[in-house]
Each structure stands twice: as structure tokens, then as C-alpha cells.
Amino acid sequence: MRKFLLVAGAAALIAGCGDESDFEKAINEKISKDGVCYGFSKENNAKVFDDFKLGTPVRVNIYSKDDEDPILIGLKNSGLLNISYEQEMFKRVAILETTDKGRKTNFWDRSNGACIGHRTVVEITNWTEPSDNNGQKVTQVSYAWKLSGIPGWVDKQAFIAAGINGIDKQKENQIVLIKTQKGWKARGL
């Protein structure tokens, strides 16, 4: 009887670990797909879109002080970027200009802008028992993530002060996963 319970307990542990690693893979597929980046459109900035580092000012819409992207503030705090403001009719415009330090630093990528890393799951904290929902098996998963792949030019303290999460401490989050024939997937994938 003891052997049976031992085998059953080991099987339950192995099955639980399988779910956890499957959940981590599905969540990483969703949250790591795009980097944590700031970019601007070519629409108003065609001259500098391909190479922002040259120091030519870039104009971007900012609707209020609360709308400023924390990555922009981190770039400013790091001394890579100057930000000034103008009021144009009904909108506030931020004028971004790279500093001498910013021009020497390779912080701008023409495809993605300024990227400071990717979110990566560091821990699955808990999940609900998978249940049926309109013919689909779903589970809600709580997890913790941190930024990974942080470039060397990132002044971590400057970006933490700007309100960027996941640099020094893990951040808690939740996600709903759906069971498919190819395993667990996050909604929207």
C-alpha cells in the first residue's frame, strides 16, 4: 500500500511540474514576444526616423504630464535624451533630442526604438484548477516576471526612478490560459 501511495504521489508531483512548465512556456510566448520599448512613428519624423541618434529634434504628442512614457523619462534620467515641451493648439508636444552622451550610446534601434529588455517569467506562483468555459478548458495563472536581456547602456537606477517595473524586483501578474491541441496558450495568440 505504501508503494502505491508513493508512486501515486510522485505521479501527481510530476504532473503538477508539467503544468507549471507548460504555463511558463505559454506565458513567456505572450509576454516576451515584444520588447519593453519606446518608439515613434515615421509620420511626423521622417527625417530622423531611421537614425534618431543624430541629434535632430523629434516631436511627439504628449496629452498630459501623466502621459509621458517611463522609458522616455528613464532616457532623460540617464542623460541620453533632453525633453522640452511646446503647446500646439489643443495638444502638448514633447521635443526629444539626443544628448552628446546619447549620440555616443547605441540606444536607438530603427525597427523598435529604445528597448530596455523583455519580460520573462521567473516564477509561477499559483493557478486555478483548469475548468470548462464555453467548451474550452481554461485556467487563471498567477506569475512573477522580471526584465531580461537588459542592454548594457541602461542605467538601471535611472529607469527604476522613472517607474519601470521588473528591473530590480519581480512584478506579480495574472493571465488566463486556454488549453489547445498544441498545449496551453494565452488568450489573443
Sequence and secondary structure as in RCSB ss.txt:
>XXXX:A:sequence
MRKFLLVAGAAALIAGCGDESDFEKAINEKISKDGVCYGFSKENNAKVFDDFKLGTPVRVNIYSKDDEDPILIGL
KNSGLLNISYEQEMFKRVAILETTDKGRKTNFWDRSNGACIGHRTVVEITNWTEPSDNNGQKVTQVSYAWKLSGI
PGWVDKQAFIAAGINGIDKQKENQIVLIKTQKGWKARGL
>XXXX:A:secstr
 HHHHHHHHHHHHHHHHHHHHHHHHHHHHHHSSS SEE   SSS TTTSS GGG   EEEEESSGGGS HHHHHH
HHTTSEEEEEEEETTEEEEEEEE HHHHHS   BTTTBEE  EEEEEEEEEE   EEETTEEEEEEEEEEEEES 
 TT  HHHHHHTT  SSSS EEEEEEEEEETTEEEETT 
